[in-house]
Amino acid sequence: MRRTAYRLPAAASALRPKPLATGDRHVVLGVRPSQLVNPGKEPKMNRMLLTALVIGSLGAAGAAQAAGDAAAGKAKATTCAMCHGANGEGTAVGPKTAGLDEARFVQSIQDFKSGKRVNELMKAQAVQLSDADSANLAAYYASLK
């Protein structure tokens, strides 16, 4: 069996990648932007993925922070009981809060504070609550299913 040596034509040798310069910022990839099929698209995609990752991380951290202490919420709920009932069952004055989703409860309190939801009695109570108080109350009322 005889082997034949083949030589690349001169045009084919031009297709070989040239060695990268030491100061070239694309050394990590091993490819220059001019050699990519869509130069400029890859960094944009990396930024988009990084942005999505950061936003997702912040969302998870926010959810972890929102978790309150039900015992502290029960202690703070004495004022709420006047209108919403001793166990959040609701009365003629205030609706049922027992079993309410924590995120929805916290959002409602924030809406009363900001004036997005209008109820003078609730606004007077909501402005006195810190974010931690709101999270604690939310945890307490969510536990009363």
N, CA and C of each residue as an Amber inpcrd file, in Angstrom:
protein
   435
   0.8360000  -1.1560000   0.0000000   0.0000000   0.0000000   0.0000000
   0.8890000   1.2300000   0.0000000   0.6530000   2.0670000  -0.9140000
   1.4760000   3.2520000  -1.0760000   0.7390000   4.4870000  -0.5870000
   1.4340000   5.3020000   0.1780000   0.8260000   6.5350000   0.6750000
   1.2210000   7.6860000  -0.2150000   0.2600000   8.5400000  -0.4420000
   0.5130000   9.7020000  -1.2750000   0.4680000  10.9380000  -0.3900000
   1.4550000  11.7750000  -0.5160000   1.4930000  13.0260000   0.2490000
   0.7390000  14.0910000  -0.5480000  -0.1080000  14.7800000   0.1270000
  -0.8650000  15.8370000  -0.5270000  -0.3980000  17.1700000   0.0210000
  -0.3240000  18.1390000  -0.8360000   0.0000000  19.4990000  -0.4320000
  -1.2290000  20.3700000  -0.5820000  -1.3530000  21.2530000   0.3940000
  -2.4590000  22.1940000   0.2990000  -2.1250000  23.2680000  -0.7340000
  -3.0970000  23.6760000  -1.5200000  -2.8360000  24.7700000  -2.4510000
  -2.5700000  26.0510000  -1.6700000  -1.9710000  27.0110000  -2.2910000
  -1.6120000  28.2760000  -1.6440000  -2.8440000  28.9650000  -1.0750000
  -3.9710000  28.8790000  -1.7440000  -5.1980000  29.5160000  -1.2680000
  -5.6740000  28.8690000   0.0330000  -5.4930000  27.5810000   0.1790000
  -5.9340000  26.8810000   1.3780000  -5.0830000  27.2700000   2.5880000
  -3.8070000  27.5450000   2.3860000  -2.9700000  27.9310000   3.5250000
  -3.4000000  29.2830000   4.0890000  -4.0590000  30.0940000   3.2770000
  -4.5490000  31.3830000   3.7610000  -5.7280000  31.1930000   4.7170000
  -6.3820000  30.0360000   4.6600000  -7.5210000  29.7730000   5.5330000
  -7.1050000  29.3710000   6.9450000  -5.8500000  28.9590000   7.0850000
  -5.3860000  28.5830000   8.4200000  -5.3860000  29.8070000   9.3260000
  -5.7920000  29.6370000  10.5840000  -5.7630000  30.7890000  11.4830000
  -4.3390000  31.2500000  11.7510000  -4.1850000  32.5410000  11.7840000
  -2.8720000  33.1070000  12.0700000  -2.6390000  33.0650000  13.5760000
  -1.3840000  32.9490000  13.9970000  -1.1280000  32.9410000  15.4340000
  -1.5990000  34.2490000  16.0700000  -2.1110000  34.1510000  17.2710000
  -2.6110000  35.3270000  17.9610000  -1.4630000  36.1070000  18.5920000
  -1.6070000  37.4100000  18.5600000  -0.6040000  38.2670000  19.1900000
  -0.7420000  38.1640000  20.7070000   0.3110000  38.4470000  21.4230000
   0.3070000  38.3160000  22.8770000  -0.7060000  39.2450000  23.5250000
  -0.8280000  40.4630000  23.0340000  -1.7400000  41.4360000  23.6270000
  -3.1560000  41.3470000  23.1120000  -3.4530000  40.3640000  22.2910000
  -4.7930000  40.2460000  21.7120000  -5.7950000  39.8840000  22.8060000
  -6.8860000  40.6380000  22.8980000  -7.8590000  40.4210000  23.9670000
  -8.7280000  39.2000000  23.7340000  -8.6460000  38.5690000  22.5940000
  -9.4660000  37.4140000  22.2810000  -8.6910000  36.1090000  22.4180000
  -7.5770000  36.1440000  23.1480000  -6.7540000  34.9580000  23.3070000
  -7.5360000  33.8560000  24.0200000  -8.4110000  34.2150000  24.9540000
  -9.1650000  33.2250000  25.7000000 -10.0180000  32.3790000  24.7620000
 -10.6690000  33.0060000  23.8230000 -11.4990000  32.2720000  22.8780000
 -10.6580000  31.5460000  21.8310000  -9.4900000  32.0680000  21.5370000
  -8.6630000  31.4810000  20.5040000  -9.1340000  31.8440000  19.1160000
 -10.0580000  32.7770000  19.0350000 -10.6170000  33.1740000  17.7520000
 -10.7620000  34.6910000  17.7510000 -10.3870000  35.2840000  16.6510000
 -10.5710000  36.7230000  16.5110000 -12.0090000  36.9990000  16.0800000
 -12.5480000  38.1740000  16.4230000 -13.9160000  38.4930000  15.9970000
 -14.1040000  38.4060000  14.4900000 -13.0800000  38.7330000  13.7220000
 -13.2040000  38.6760000  12.2630000 -13.3490000  37.2510000  11.7650000
 -12.9800000  36.2530000  12.5920000 -13.0940000  34.8600000  12.1840000
 -14.4440000  34.2520000  12.5660000 -15.2310000  34.9730000  13.3440000
 -16.5390000  34.4720000  13.7330000 -17.5330000  34.6340000  12.5870000
 -18.5480000  33.7990000  12.6020000 -19.5800000  33.8850000  11.5750000
 -20.3520000  35.1840000  11.7240000 -20.7370000  35.5220000  12.9500000
 -21.4570000  36.7540000  13.2330000 -20.6600000  37.5720000  14.2430000
 -19.6260000  38.2640000  13.8230000 -18.8440000  39.0060000  14.8060000
 -19.7040000  40.0700000  15.4830000 -19.5210000  40.2200000  16.7820000
 -20.2680000  41.2090000  17.5360000 -21.5080000  40.6400000  18.2060000
 -22.0120000  39.5030000  17.7580000 -23.2220000  38.9190000  18.3310000
 -22.9160000  38.1840000  19.6320000 -21.7640000  37.5250000  19.7020000
 -21.4330000  36.7180000  20.8710000 -21.3060000  37.5520000  22.1460000
 -20.5990000  38.6910000  22.1530000 -20.5390000  39.4720000  23.3880000
 -21.9130000  39.9690000  23.8390000 -22.7870000  40.3070000  22.8930000
 -24.1230000  40.7690000  23.2490000 -24.8960000  39.6430000  23.9420000
 -24.7590000  38.4310000  23.4250000 -25.4310000  37.2880000  24.0140000
 -24.8870000  37.0230000  25.4150000 -23.5750000  37.1410000  25.5890000
 -22.9840000  36.9420000  26.9100000 -23.5210000  37.9650000  27.9000000
 -23.6550000  39.2100000  27.4540000 -24.2070000  40.2460000  28.3340000
 -25.6420000  39.9420000  28.6990000 -26.4180000  39.4730000  27.7370000
 -27.8130000  39.1480000  28.0080000 -27.9150000  37.9990000  29.0120000
 -27.0750000  36.9710000  28.8390000 -27.0950000  35.8500000  29.7730000
 -26.6510000  36.2850000  31.1640000 -25.6350000  37.1190000  31.2310000
 -25.1620000  37.6190000  32.5160000 -26.2370000  38.4590000  33.1980000
 -26.9110000  39.3040000  32.4310000 -27.9850000  40.1260000  32.9790000
 -29.1070000  39.2500000  33.5190000 -29.5010000  38.2320000  32.7770000
 -30.5570000  37.3260000  33.2250000 -30.1460000  36.5980000  34.5030000
 -28.8840000  36.1970000  34.5760000 -28.3950000  35.5080000  35.7640000
 -28.4260000  36.4170000  36.9780000 -27.9940000  37.6650000  36.8140000
 -27.9840000  38.6120000  37.9290000 -29.4040000  38.9090000  38.3960000
 -30.3100000  39.1400000  37.4640000 -31.6940000  39.4400000  37.8290000
 -32.3290000  38.2390000  38.5330000 -32.0570000  37.0530000  38.0340000
 -32.5700000  35.8500000  38.6770000 -32.0330000  35.6800000  40.0860000
 -30.7650000  35.9870000  40.2770000 -30.1620000  35.8880000  41.6100000
 -30.7830000  36.8950000  42.5630000 -31.0060000  38.1090000  42.0760000
 -31.6140000  39.1230000  42.9240000 -33.0470000  38.7490000  43.2840000
 -33.7440000  38.1660000  42.3450000 -35.1090000  37.7310000  42.6290000
 -35.1400000  36.6510000  43.6930000 -34.2140000  35.7080000  43.6160000
 -34.1480000  34.6570000  44.6340000 -33.7640000  35.2290000  45.9870000
 -32.8550000  36.1870000  45.9900000 -32.4500000  36.8190000  47.2550000
 -33.6100000  37.6030000  47.8380000 -34.3790000  38.2740000  46.9960000
 -35.5340000  39.0290000  47.4710000 -36.5900000  38.1140000  48.0600000
 -36.7970000  36.9610000  47.4480000 -37.7690000  36.0060000  47.9800000
 -37.3010000  35.4610000  49.3200000 -35.9910000  35.2360000  49.4390000
 -35.4590000  34.7300000  50.7010000 -35.5860000  35.7840000  51.7970000
 -35.3990000  37.0470000  51.4470000 -35.5180000  38.1140000  52.4300000
 -36.9680000  38.3140000  52.8490000 -37.9000000  38.0800000  51.9330000
 -39.3030000  38.3420000  52.2110000 -39.8690000  37.3720000  53.2440000
 -39.2430000  36.2330000  53.4250000 -39.7390000  35.2650000  54.3850000
 -39.6400000  35.8610000  55.7840000 -40.7840000  35.9360000  56.4510000
 -40.8140000  36.5580000  57.7700000 -40.9170000  35.5300000  58.8820000
 -40.9750000  36.0270000  60.0920000 -41.0730000  35.2180000  61.2930000
 -42.5280000  35.2380000  61.7720000 -43.1760000  34.0980000  61.7070000
 -44.5950000  34.0190000  62.0560000 -44.8460000  34.3700000  63.5240000
 -43.9210000  33.9900000  64.4070000 -44.0960000  34.2960000  65.8320000
 -44.0630000  35.8030000  66.0780000 -43.1270000  36.4840000  65.4160000
 -43.0600000  37.9440000  65.5370000 -44.2860000  38.5860000  64.9050000
 -44.7890000  37.9910000  63.8330000 -45.9940000  38.4970000  63.1780000
 -47.2160000  38.3720000  64.0710000 -47.2980000  37.2690000  64.8150000
 -48.4330000  37.0670000  65.7220000 -48.4400000  38.1390000  66.8120000
 -47.2470000  38.4780000  67.3190000 -47.1550000  39.5170000  68.3460000
 -47.5750000  40.8780000  67.7900000 -47.2610000  41.1240000  66.5260000
 -47.5770000  42.4130000  65.9050000 -49.0380000  42.4840000  65.4540000
 -49.7110000  41.3450000  65.3420000 -51.0570000  41.2800000  64.7640000
 -52.1640000  41.7230000  65.7160000 -51.8480000  42.1270000  66.9130000
 -52.9060000  42.5220000  67.8520000 -53.7010000  43.7150000  67.3380000
 -53.0140000  44.6450000  66.7030000 -53.6990000  45.8100000  66.1310000
 -54.5880000  45.3860000  64.9590000 -54.1000000  44.4520000  64.1620000
 -54.8490000  43.9820000  62.9860000 -56.1370000  43.2680000  63.3970000
 -56.0890000  42.6060000  64.5700000 -57.2210000  41.7970000  65.0150000
 -58.4850000  42.6220000  65.2340000 -58.3390000  43.8980000  65.4930000
 -59.5230000  44.7370000  65.7140000 -60.4450000  44.7520000  64.5020000
 -59.8690000  44.7740000  63.3140000 -60.6930000  44.8210000  62.0920000
 -60.7560000  43.4830000  61.3510000 -59.6850000  42.6840000  61.4370000
 -59.6020000  41.4530000  60.6370000 -59.9030000  40.1960000  61.4380000
 -60.2130000  40.3440000  62.7320000 -60.5320000  39.1930000  63.5710000
 -59.2910000  38.6520000  64.2620000 -59.5300000  37.9510000  65.3700000
 -58.4300000  37.4440000  66.1880000 -57.5170000  36.4820000  65.4290000
 -58.0720000  35.7080000  64.5280000 -57.2850000  34.7560000  63.7460000
 -57.3130000  35.0860000  62.2590000 -57.5580000  36.3360000  61.9290000
 -57.5720000  36.7500000  60.5280000 -58.7480000  36.2190000  59.7450000
 -59.8260000  35.8320000  60.4590000 -60.9850000  35.2530000  59.7740000
 -61.8500000  36.2810000  59.0690000 -61.6070000  37.5520000  59.3400000
 -62.3700000  38.6120000  58.6970000 -63.5920000  38.9870000  59.5280000
 -63.9900000  40.2420000  59.4030000 -65.1750000  40.7530000  60.1000000
 -65.9480000  41.6180000  59.1220000 -66.9700000  42.2760000  59.6340000
 -67.7400000  43.1850000  58.7840000 -66.8920000  44.3890000  58.3730000
 -65.8920000  44.7060000  59.1760000 -65.0470000  45.8800000  58.8950000
 -63.8860000  45.5410000  57.9710000 -63.2260000  44.3880000  58.2060000
 -62.0370000  44.0330000  57.4270000 -62.1470000  42.6430000  56.8250000
 -61.5500000  42.4340000  55.6450000 -61.6290000  41.1300000  54.9750000
 -60.7430000  40.0780000  55.6470000 -60.9290000  38.8490000  55.2300000
 -60.1590000  37.7170000  55.7400000 -58.6910000  37.8710000  55.3220000
 -57.7840000  37.6740000  56.2690000 -56.3440000  37.7110000  55.9670000
 -55.6940000  36.3560000  56.2000000 -56.3700000  35.4590000  56.9040000
 -55.8250000  34.1260000  57.1710000 -55.6580000  33.3620000  55.8640000
 -54.4810000  32.7420000  55.6920000 -54.2160000  31.9470000  54.5000000
 -53.8200000  32.7560000  53.2780000 -53.7150000  34.0610000  53.4310000
 -53.3490000  34.9210000  52.3020000 -51.8890000  34.6840000  51.9230000
 -51.6030000  34.6270000  50.6450000 -50.2430000  34.4400000  50.1430000
 -49.3270000  35.5490000  50.6680000 -48.1220000  35.1860000  51.1060000
 -47.2050000  36.1600000  51.7100000 -46.8710000  37.3050000  50.7630000
 -46.5450000  36.9810000  49.5200000 -46.1740000  38.0290000  48.5580000
 -47.3430000  38.9800000  48.3160000 -48.5380000  38.4290000  48.2230000
 -49.7260000  39.2690000  48.0040000 -49.9800000  40.1690000  49.2130000
 -49.8060000  39.6230000  50.4240000 -50.0050000  40.3950000  51.6440000
 -49.0240000  41.5650000  51.7020000 -47.7400000  41.2750000  51.4670000
 -46.7030000  42.3270000  51.5100000 -46.9880000  43.3920000  50.4520000
 -47.3800000  42.9580000  49.2510000 -47.6850000  43.9110000  48.1790000
 -48.8680000  44.7910000  48.5590000 -49.8690000  44.2230000  49.1980000
 -51.0370000  45.0020000  49.6310000 -50.6340000  46.0780000  50.6360000
 -49.7970000  45.7040000  51.5950000 -49.3440000  46.6740000  52.5940000
 -48.5700000  47.8020000  51.9110000 -47.6940000  47.4470000  50.9740000
 -46.9300000  48.4660000  50.2390000 -47.8520000  49.3710000  49.4360000
 -48.8960000  48.7980000  48.8520000 -49.8480000  49.5870000  48.0740000
 -50.6290000  50.5590000  48.9590000 -50.9890000  50.1330000  50.1650000
 -51.6620000  51.0460000  51.0990000 -50.7170000  52.1650000  51.5240000
 -49.4490000  51.8260000  51.7700000 -48.4640000  52.8450000  52.1730000
 -48.2930000  53.9050000  51.0930000 -48.1830000  53.4460000  49.8500000
 -47.9120000  54.3620000  48.7370000 -49.1470000  55.1340000  48.2720000
 -50.3260000  54.6660000  48.6610000 -51.5490000  55.3040000  48.2050000
 -52.1170000  54.6860000  46.9430000 -51.4740000  53.6350000  46.4430000
 -51.9860000  52.9500000  45.2550000 -53.3480000  52.3140000  45.5510000
 -53.4930000  51.7890000  46.7610000 -54.8040000  51.3270000  47.2430000
 -55.2730000  52.3450000  48.2670000 -56.5380000  52.7270000  48.1720000
 -57.0520000  53.8020000  49.0170000 -57.9640000  53.2390000  50.1030000
 -57.5330000  53.4000000  51.3470000 -58.3210000  53.0790000  52.5200000
 -57.6140000  53.7890000  53.6710000 -58.2470000  54.8020000  54.2120000
 -57.5980000  55.6400000  55.2260000 -57.2230000  54.8640000  56.4900000
 -58.0800000  53.9240000  56.9150000 -57.7540000  53.1240000  58.1000000
 -56.5150000  52.2630000  57.8570000 -56.4720000  51.6120000  56.6990000
 -55.3250000  50.7550000  56.3870000 -54.0590000  51.5750000  56.1730000
 -54.1780000  52.7370000  55.5430000 -52.9950000  53.5710000  55.3320000
 -52.4020000  54.0000000  56.6670000 -53.2700000  54.3660000  57.6220000
 -52.7880000  54.7870000  58.9380000 -52.0370000  53.6490000  59.6390000
 -52.4850000  52.4240000  59.4480000 -51.8090000  51.2770000  60.0610000
 -50.5560000  50.8840000  59.2750000 -50.6310000  50.9090000  57.9480000
 -49.5340000  50.4440000  57.0950000 -48.2940000  51.3220000  57.2090000
 -48.4850000  52.6320000  57.3460000 -47.3140000  53.5160000  57.4100000
 -46.4960000  53.2800000  58.6790000 -47.0920000  52.6670000  59.6880000
 -46.3770000  52.3740000  60.9260000 -45.5650000  51.0830000  60.8460000
 -45.7750000  50.2950000  59.7970000 -45.1040000  48.9990000  59.6650000
 -43.8070000  49.1200000  58.8750000 -42.7530000  48.5020000  59.3740000
 -41.5070000  48.4070000  58.6120000 -41.6530000  47.2600000  57.6090000
 -40.6710000  47.1190000  56.7220000 -40.7030000  46.0070000  55.7700000
 -40.6270000  44.6670000  56.5040000 -39.8300000  44.6190000  57.5740000
 -39.7150000  43.3870000  58.3600000 -41.0470000  43.0650000  59.0410000
 -41.7170000  44.1000000  59.5480000 -43.0340000  43.8820000  60.1650000
 -44.0220000  43.3150000  59.1520000 -44.0180000  43.8620000  57.9550000
 -44.9270000  43.3780000  56.9020000 -44.6350000  41.9190000  56.5690000
 -43.3490000  41.5760000  56.4690000 -42.9730000  40.1890000  56.1630000
 -43.3680000  39.2580000  57.3020000 -43.2040000  39.7050000  58.5320000
 -43.5820000  38.8830000  59.6880000 -45.1010000  38.6600000  59.7370000
 -45.8570000  39.7340000  59.5190000 -47.3160000  39.6010000  59.4910000
 -47.7630000  38.6710000  58.3640000 -47.1120000  38.8070000  57.2050000
 -47.4510000  37.9530000  56.0600000 -47.1990000  36.4850000  56.3970000
 -46.0800000  36.2050000  57.0540000 -45.7630000  34.8240000  57.4390000
 -46.7930000  34.3020000  58.4380000 -47.1920000  35.1470000  59.3800000
 -48.1780000  34.7380000  60.3780000 -49.5250000  34.4280000  59.7320000
 -50.0320000  35.3460000  58.9150000 -51.3450000  35.1340000  58.3130000
 -51.3300000  33.9900000  57.2890000 -50.2020000  33.7720000  56.6220000
 -50.1140000  32.6450000  55.6870000 -50.1500000  31.3100000  56.4290000
 -49.6690000  31.3160000  57.6720000 -49.6700000  30.0720000  58.4660000
 -51.0490000  29.7240000  59.0150000 -51.9880000  30.6460000  58.9400000
 -53.3370000  30.4240000  59.4930000 -54.3190000  29.8470000  58.4900000
 -53.9180000  28.9630000  57.6870000 -54.7860000  28.4260000  56.6350000
 -55.9030000  27.6890000  57.1950000
